[in-house]
Amino acid sequence: MLLAGLVFGLIVGWVVSLFGGNTLIIQGIFELTGKEISNAGYYTIFAFLGLISSAIKK
């Protein structure tokens, strides 16, 4: 079940990136924290969010 949440998070991240949302989120994280992340960090965040949401549901 946790793996399904991880994959779902990656799919959501991919769909968001199709509409340019990845640039918006990466820039927002930079402005809030002062730390720059790459696309790999962007997808890692979505994977962890999917994993955590799957763990909470279970």
Backbone as CSV, one residue per row, in Angstrom:
resi,resn,N_x,N_y,N_z,CA_x,CA_y,CA_z,C_x,C_y,C_z
1,MET,0.806,-1.190,0.000,0.000,0.000,0.000,0.857,1.265,0.000
2,LEU,1.969,1.255,0.707,2.827,2.434,0.752,3.453,2.714,-0.606
3,LEU,3.782,1.646,-1.328,4.366,1.821,-2.655,3.363,2.469,-3.605
4,ALA,2.099,2.113,-3.467,1.054,2.721,-4.294,0.959,4.221,-4.015
5,GLY,1.087,4.622,-2.774,1.061,6.038,-2.419,2.246,6.776,-3.005
6,LEU,3.405,6.145,-2.991,4.608,6.743,-3.557,4.434,6.945,-5.059
7,VAL,3.953,5.935,-5.746,3.737,6.028,-7.192,2.668,7.069,-7.510
8,PHE,1.596,7.103,-6.718,0.542,8.090,-6.921,1.093,9.512,-6.758
9,GLY,1.948,9.716,-5.765,2.568,11.026,-5.566,3.423,11.432,-6.749
10,LEU,4.147,10.483,-7.327,4.965,10.782,-8.501,4.096,11.121,-9.711
11,ILE,2.991,10.404,-9.855,2.082,10.689,-10.976,1.471,12.076,-10.824
12,VAL,1.078,12.430,-9.610,0.518,13.766,-9.375,1.573,14.830,-9.677
13,GLY,2.802,14.594,-9.253,3.886,15.535,-9.543,4.120,15.683,-11.037
14,TRP,4.018,14.586,-11.773,4.199,14.623,-13.220,3.079,15.417,-13.890
15,VAL,1.840,15.195,-13.455,0.702,15.920,-14.028,0.827,17.417,-13.742
16,VAL,1.230,17.757,-12.539,1.413,19.172,-12.186,2.511,19.789,-13.060
17,SER,3.569,19.030,-13.329,4.659,19.566,-14.140,4.248,19.758,-15.597
18,LEU,3.257,19.031,-16.067,2.778,19.219,-17.441,2.214,20.621,-17.647
19,PHE,1.689,21.208,-16.597,1.104,22.539,-16.670,2.051,23.626,-16.154
20,GLY,3.310,23.292,-15.935,4.294,24.273,-15.490,4.294,24.508,-13.996
21,GLY,3.600,23.687,-13.255,3.539,23.859,-11.811,4.842,23.560,-11.104
22,ASN,5.696,22.760,-11.740,6.970,22.434,-11.101,7.836,23.680,-10.943
23,THR,7.834,24.547,-11.935,8.605,25.787,-11.838,8.064,26.673,-10.722
24,LEU,6.757,26.732,-10.633,6.114,27.544,-9.587,6.467,27.018,-8.197
25,ILE,6.404,25.713,-8.008,6.688,25.128,-6.698,8.174,25.249,-6.351
26,ILE,9.043,25.007,-7.334,10.485,25.122,-7.091,10.832,26.561,-6.716
27,GLN,10.270,27.545,-7.418,10.525,28.957,-7.104,9.943,29.328,-5.740
28,GLY,8.769,28.804,-5.425,8.161,29.086,-4.121,8.991,28.542,-2.974
29,ILE,9.523,27.343,-3.133,10.382,26.769,-2.088,11.641,27.602,-1.926
30,PHE,12.191,28.091,-3.047,13.376,28.934,-2.964,13.088,30.232,-2.219
31,GLU,11.940,30.843,-2.504,11.615,32.105,-1.847,11.294,31.919,-0.368
32,LEU,10.693,30.792,-0.009,10.345,30.559,1.396,11.548,30.135,2.238
33,THR,12.408,29.295,1.667,13.497,28.727,2.455,14.877,29.267,2.093
34,GLY,15.021,29.832,0.908,16.334,30.286,0.462,17.180,29.160,-0.093
35,LYS,16.610,27.976,-0.203,17.333,26.822,-0.733,16.749,26.451,-2.088
36,GLU,17.637,26.240,-3.044,17.206,25.906,-4.396,17.159,24.387,-4.556
37,ILE,16.081,23.894,-5.150,15.973,22.467,-5.409,15.882,22.240,-6.913
38,SER,16.220,21.030,-7.332,16.154,20.672,-8.746,14.844,19.941,-9.022
39,ASN,14.689,19.485,-10.252,13.516,18.685,-10.590,13.512,17.379,-9.810
40,ALA,14.682,16.831,-9.534,14.747,15.603,-8.740,14.214,15.853,-7.334
41,GLY,14.531,16.983,-6.756,13.993,17.338,-5.447,12.499,17.558,-5.480
42,TYR,12.028,18.133,-6.573,10.590,18.352,-6.759,9.846,17.019,-6.749
43,TYR,10.327,16.062,-7.520,9.666,14.755,-7.574,9.826,13.989,-6.258
44,THR,10.931,14.194,-5.570,11.128,13.553,-4.269,10.103,14.071,-3.256
45,ILE,9.830,15.355,-3.294,8.825,15.931,-2.394,7.466,15.308,-2.650
46,PHE,7.070,15.203,-3.918,5.776,14.604,-4.234,5.739,13.121,-3.871
47,ALA,6.861,12.420,-4.050,6.902,11.005,-3.675,6.711,10.849,-2.171
48,PHE,7.389,11.683,-1.388,7.247,11.608,0.071,5.843,12.001,0.516
49,LEU,5.250,13.004,-0.134,3.885,13.384,0.222,2.911,12.244,-0.059
50,GLY,3.086,11.560,-1.180,2.231,10.411,-1.488,2.453,9.278,-0.506
51,LEU,3.701,9.036,-0.128,4.027,7.990,0.834,3.420,8.297,2.197
52,ILE,3.553,9.530,2.646,3.021,9.920,3.954,1.498,9.865,3.962
53,SER,0.859,10.325,2.884,-0.592,10.293,2.850,-1.099,8.851,2.821
54,SER,-0.380,7.972,2.152,-0.754,6.558,2.135,-0.585,5.938,3.534
55,ALA,0.474,6.333,4.239,0.695,5.803,5.574,-0.369,6.298,6.557
56,ILE,-0.795,7.551,6.379,-1.820,8.107,7.272,-3.158,7.421,7.038
57,LYS,-3.489,7.148,5.774,-4.755,6.474,5.461,-4.803,5.067,6.028
58,LYS,-3.656,4.424,6.082,-3.602,3.067,6.584,-3.632,3.091,8.071
